[in-house]
Amino acid sequence: MQKLLDDIRVEMETLKACIGRMEQRLDELQGKLAEPDSRTPAEADVQVPERAADVPEAEAPSSSIILGERIKPAADLRHAVSLNDSFRFTRELFGGDAARMNRVFAKLSEAQSLEEAMALLCGEVEVDEDNEAATALIELLRKYFN
């Protein structure tokens, strides 16, 4: 037990020394920032553009890339469902049977179209428009298949 306490003390001293060095470095950097013009002559000659319009076209980001093109769709429907929704769907639509929900989601993922998925869903679950969980699942299917 004493060895463990000694090891902890050594670690604490090492950490205190590291923190002290970091505080010194921080003070040095803050001092450099406080100096009016501490830049070297080479740095002083560099002009930094103030607006995006001042950036040459070669450096401007491409506007043809849209976020939706860069986001990969979920591998299957199960991965498109958040953890909270998964619990909610299990509880409210599948009577607490997570295995059944996973089987239905696997079938839904294999569907070729939204219409086919909706037919599968209606065959497995009572789809009531007043049920918020059912509405959320239908909206998820719309997003998944579009």
N, C-alpha and C positions, 0 to 999 in steps of 0.2 A: 504494500500500500504506500509506503514511504517513497519507493522508487517512482511510482506513478505521480505522486505529488511533486517530486523533484523534477520529473519530465515536464509536468505542466508549468512549473515555475520557469524552467529554461525556455519553453515555448513562449511564455508571456514576455520574458525579457527580450527575446528575439523579435517578437511582434512590436514591442515598444520601440526598439531600435529602428525597425522599418518605418514605423509611423513617424518617428522623429526625422528620419531622412526625407520622407515624403513631405512633411511640413516645411522643411528647409527648402526643398525644390519648389514647392508651391509659393513660398515667399519670394524666391528668386524670380520666378515667372511673373508674379504680380508686380514686382519691382520693374521688370522689363516693360510690362504693359503700361505702367505709370509714367515712364520716361516719354518726353514729348516726341522725339523722333529717333528712336533707337534702331531704325532700319539701317542696313548697310547701304552704301551708294548703289549697288546693283539692285537691291530690293526697291529702293526709292524710284528707280527708273521704270519699274514695271507698272503699267497702267491696269487697274482693275476695273472692268466694266461695271457701271452702276445699275444698268437696266438690262433686261433680257434682250432688248433690241440691239444692244451694243455687241452682243456675242456674234461672231461670224457664223454663217449658215452651216459650215462644216461641223461646228461644235454644238449647234442647237439640237435638241432632241427631236427625233423623227416624229412627226405628227400623224404618220400613217399607221402607227402601231396603236391599237386601242387595247384597253385593259382586258376586255372580253376575249380577245384573241390570244392573250398570253396565259389566261387562266385555264388550266386543264379541267375538263369535266370530271366528276367523280367516277371512279372505276365501276361502281355499281350503286344502286339506290341506297343500300345500307350505309355506304360511306357519305352519302349526301345528307343523312339525318343527324341532327345534333343529339348529344347525349340526353338533354332535357326532353326533346321531342320523342326520342326513343322510349324513355320511361313513360311519357304521357300516352303515346300510341299503344304501348304494351298494356297499360292500365285501362285506358278508356275504350280502345277499339278491339283488343284481343283478349279481354278478360284476364289480364295478368299473365298470359302464356307467351313468354318471350320467344320460345322455340317456334311456336306457330307464327309469330310475327316475322321471324327470320326466314322461315320457309316461304311465306307470302312475299316478302321483299325480294327473295331470290327469284321467284316466279315473275314478279313485276320487273325486275332488272332485265330479264330475258325477253320481255315484250318488245315488239318491233315498233309500236306506235302508242300514242297516248290513248287512243280508242281501245286498243287491245288491253292496255294496262288497266283502264277504267273497268272494262268488262271483267277482268280477273279480280280486281278489287271488290267489285259489287258481288261477285260470286263467293268471296271469302268473308267479307265484313258487311255489316249493315251500315250503309252510307246514309247518314241523316244530315241534312243541310244545317240543322240547328245545332249539331254537335261540332264544337270548335276544333276538336282534334281531327275529325273527319275532313272538315274544310281545310285544315292545315295540311293534311296528307294529300288531298287532291291538288292543292296549290303546289306542293312539293313535286308531285308527279308532272304537273304542267311545266314547271321549270326544268325538270330532269329531261323531259322529252322534247323540249324546244331549244 
